[in-house]
């Protein structure tokens, strides 16, 4: 069974900088203790809809917030945001930043009016902002966050406004930050194919019908944190007793009913394979180890016709319990990566029941691309 590569990737956010006495927006550059910040950003592309695998996986930049802090893990002493016009123009200039700033951290695509309200007052509070996973399922709503970067001292020369020949020496600071999505994503699509292997099966299926019915994830936390940790209750449907999903208990964001066009009997289909017309996708907290669940509307043969010692189930479940790489090493779910499960082949034995001078700060922000991962699944009873 092959968990094929996920193709993921994004927009790039990069910054250059100028430490001018004149704000590009028209206001005078501060003197004394204020810090000036020039950040330029560019992004490219949009993420295609999540109903097909595609190489067009860039993320559109919707909002950007920069937090200046008094230490790597200190208090937030100043905050600046980009207007939509500044995002479109690709540049924003901020002046008068609190001189006690020593570090900075950037977040983006957080719907700042809601997720970042009330405003955090420290790095700890920022990292502890709750992400309700039910509201985090669209790829375009995935928050982006950088590490906390130290402001590095540098020196620049700026021509004075009075036309004199003397330059003004300005001490400024800069920081380079990389932004990554705080969540991971699992996408399930491609082809489902069942083979009739199994102990003494003799190439014969033990079913008269085997139709995809539900797909989803089991064993996830209901919430996460902006800093990338889990929160809230662990939601696990006891699939060996009550089935999956458990209606009324399993949150809707954790599973989908297969579309009608994907509900084809695999026994009757050519090569016992169903080519799914849709990709079913779920955003998860990095580090989680969800079980991928597929449920089938299955009808076993009469007991006296079941080949060998093949065990049957109705409804039947397929559980992908681990992700491994090409060397069969376990893969940890990491932030900013999309894991694509595609072209799943399985045999019927895998079925189960289940700053004192003018200071300038140059903030260079880049987006780390999503990475391609080739994975293989491990199945569980």
N, C-alpha and C positions, 0 to 999 in steps of 0.2 A: 504494500500500500504506500501510496506516495502522496505526501503532502506537498504539493508543488509550491513554487516560489510565489512570494507575495511581492507585488510590485507596488512600491510605495514611494512617495516622495513629494516634494513640497516646493515651498516657495523659499526664496533666499532673502534674508533681511540683512543689509549691510550698511555700514555707516561711515561717512567721511565727515571731515570736519574742518571748521574754520573758526578761529577765535577772533572775531572782529569786535571793534569797539561799537559798531553800529549793529543793532539787531536787524536781521533780515526782515522782520515784521515791522520795523520802523521805530521801535522804542530804543532809547539809549542804552548802551552797554553799561552795566553797573560798575562802580568803582568801590574800593574798600574790600569788604569781606564777602561779597556775593560771588557765587560760582555761575559761569555761563556754560550751557550745554548745547551743542549742535549735534543732532542725530539725523542722518538721512537713511531712508528705508526704501527698498524696492521689493516687489513681490511679482511673481509670474504665475499665471494659470489659475485654474479652478479645479477642484476635485469633482470628477464625474459622479453621477448618481451611483448609489451603492447597489444597483441591480445588475451590474455587469463588471467582470474583471477588466481592468484597463490600465494602461501606462500613464494616463492622465490623472495623476494623484497629487497634484499641487494643492496647497491650502491657501485660500484667500485670506489676507490679513484684514481683519475687521476693526480691531481696537488694540492700542498699545499703551501700557502704563509703565512708567519708570519710577521705582522707589529708591531713594537715596537713604543710606543707613549709617548710623554711628558705630560701625563695627560689623564684622562678618555675621555675627548673630545678635546685633544690637537693635536699637530702636529705629524706626522709620522717622527721619527728620524732615523729609521733603518728598513730595509726590508730583509728578508731571504726567499729563496724558496728551496724546495726539488727537487733534480734531480729525474728522473725516476728510476735510479739505487737505490737511497736512499729510494724511496717509496717502491720498490721491496724488499730491504733489511730490511725495517721496521725501519730504524734509520738514523738520520742525526745529526751532531754536528756542531754548529756555534760558532765562536769566534769573539771577537772584536766588540761586539754590543755596540752602543753608550751609555755611562753611564748616559745620561740624561733620559734614558728610565724608565718610572714608570709603564707603563701598556702595555698590548699586546692584539692583536686581530688576529684571524686566519680566513682565507678564503680558500676554497678548491673547486675543480672542476669548476674553473672559466675560463679555457682556457687562462691562464695568459698572453699569448702573445697578446691577443686581448682585452678581457674584462677589464683587468687591465692596459691598455695602452691608454693614458699616465698615468704614475704612480701617484696615489693619494698622496697628501702632508699632509693630515689631516684626522682625523676620519670623519669629516663632508664630505669631498670629497669622501672618501671611501663609506660612506653610500649613497651618491648621484650618484654613478655610475649607468648609465641607463641600464636596462635590456629590450631589445626589445623582447616583448613577442612572436613575430613570430619566434624568434630564440631559444626560451626557452621551446619548446614543447616535446622534448625527455627527458625521465626520467634521462638518463645518463648525460644530460647537465645541470641539476638543480644545481645552485651554493649552496655551504654550507658556513655558517658563524657562528662565535662565538660571544658571548658578549665581551665587552672590560673588561678584567680582570686586577686587580692590581697586580704588582709584590710584593710578600711577602718576608720579610727578613728571612733568615735562616743561619745556620752555619755548615760548613763541614770541615773535616781534610783530607789533601791529602799528601801522601808520596812524599818527594822530589826526584828529578832525580839523585842527586849526591851520593846516597846510605847512607847518614847520617841517624841517628836514629830520628832526630827531625822532627816532622810533620810540615807542613805548614798549618796554620789556614786560611781558606778562608771564607770570608763572601760572601754569594750568595743569590740570590732571586729566587723565584719560582712562578709560576702561573698555575692554573688549569682552563682550558677552555672547554666548551661544544659546539660542532659544530652542527648546525641543518640546514636542507635545508631552503632556504629563501622563497621558493614557496610552495604552496599547490597544490593538484592534485585532479581532479574530474574524475572518471572513470565510464562509463556507459556501462552496459552489462547485461548478464543474460537472463531473459525471459520477453517479453512484452505480456501482456494478457488483453484483453478487456472484460468487462462484460456488459450485456444488461440492467443493472438497470437504473432507471431514472423515472421521474414523469410519471405515467400511461403507462410506456413502456411495461408492461406485459411480460417482459423477451425477448422482441423482439428488434433486432438491427434496427436502422434507416438507415442502409447502405447496399448496395449490395457488396461493396468492401471497404477494409480498409487496405492499404499496407504501411509499414514503408518506408519512402523516404529519409528524412534528419534527422540528430541529431547534436546538438551543444549547445553552450552557447551564451546567449545574454546579453548585458549590462556589458561589460568589458572595462577596460582601455587598450589602445594600448601598453603602456610601464609600467615598474615598476622601482623601485630603489633597489639597493643591500641591503639597510637598511630596506626594506620591505614596502615601501609606493608606492602608485600608481603615475603615471605620464602620461602626454599626454592627448589625447582626450578620452572621454567616447564613446565607440562604441555601439550604440543601433540601431538595425534594428526595424523599426516601424512595428512590426508583425501584428498589426491589420489593416494595410493599404496595405503595400507593400509585406507582407509575410516575411518568414525567410527560408533560407538566402536571402539577397538582393544581387543578382549577381552583382559584380563590386563594391560593397560597403562593404559588410560583409567580413572581412579578412578570408582567407582560413584556417588559424590556428584555427579559432573559430568554425568550423563545419566540418562535413563529410557527404557525401552521404552514405547511408547504402550500404554495399557490396551486390552484386547481390544475394548471397545465403540467405541474411537476408530480402530481399524484397519479403516477402510472404504475401499473402492476409490473414489477421487475421480472416476474416469472414469464409473463407473456411478451415482454419487450425483447426486441432483437438484441442478442448477446447478453441478455439479462441485465441491460444497462439503461438507466434513465439520465438523459442530459438535462440538467436543471436549467431553467430559463432565467433564474434569479440568483443573486448572491445574497445570502443571509448573513448579516454582519452585526457584531457586538463589540462595544468598547469596554475595556476592563482595566482594573488597577494593576500596574506593573507588579510582578512578583506573585500574583495569584496563580493558582493551579487549577483552573476550571476543568471540569469534565465536559467534553463535547457529546451531546446526546442526540441521537436520531431514533425516532420511534416509527414503527411500521405497522400498518394494518395487515396482519398476517393471518393466514388460515393454514394450519398444519394438515398434513395428510392424516388419514385414519391411522390409529396407533399401529395396526398390523402391517401398514405399508411404509412406515418410516424406515429409511435405509440405515442399516448398521445400528450404532449406538448414538446417532445424532440426536441432540436434545432440541426440542422445539419450544417456541414461546409465542403466546398470543395475548396481548400485542408483543411484538418483538422489538428489542432495543439493541442499538449498536453504540458502544461507549468508547470514545477515544480518551484514554486516561493519561496520556503523556505525549509531549512533543520531543523528538530527538533529531539530531543533525545527521549528516551523512555518515559520521563515525559512530552512530548510535548512542551518542552522549546526550543526556537530558538537556533540554533547552529551557532557560529561564525566560519568562515573559518580561520583556524590557520596555521602557517608555519610548515612544516615538517609532515603534515598529508595527507593521501590519503582518499578521501571520495568516497566510492563505491556505486553507485546506481545500484541495482540488483533486478531482479524479480519485475518489476513494474506492479501492477494491477491497472486498472482504469476503471471507468464506463463511459458510453458514455455521461453522463452529464458533464464530466470533459473536454470534447472536446470544443475547441474554434476556432474562426478565429484567429482566432488568438491572579739606583752608585758611595774611594781612595784606595781600595784594589782590589785584584782580585775578580771580581763578577761573580757568575754563576747563571743562570736563568734556572730553571726546568719548562718546559712547558708540562703539562699533558693535552692532548687533547682527549676528548671523543666524541662520536657521540650519540646524543640522538635519540632513536628509534622512528620511525613513530608509531603512536598509532592507535589502532582499534577503530572505531566509529560505533555505531549502530544508524542509523538515519531513520526517516520517512519523506516523502515528503509532502509538502502542495501544492496544485494545485491552479492555478489562471485562471480567465476568460480572 
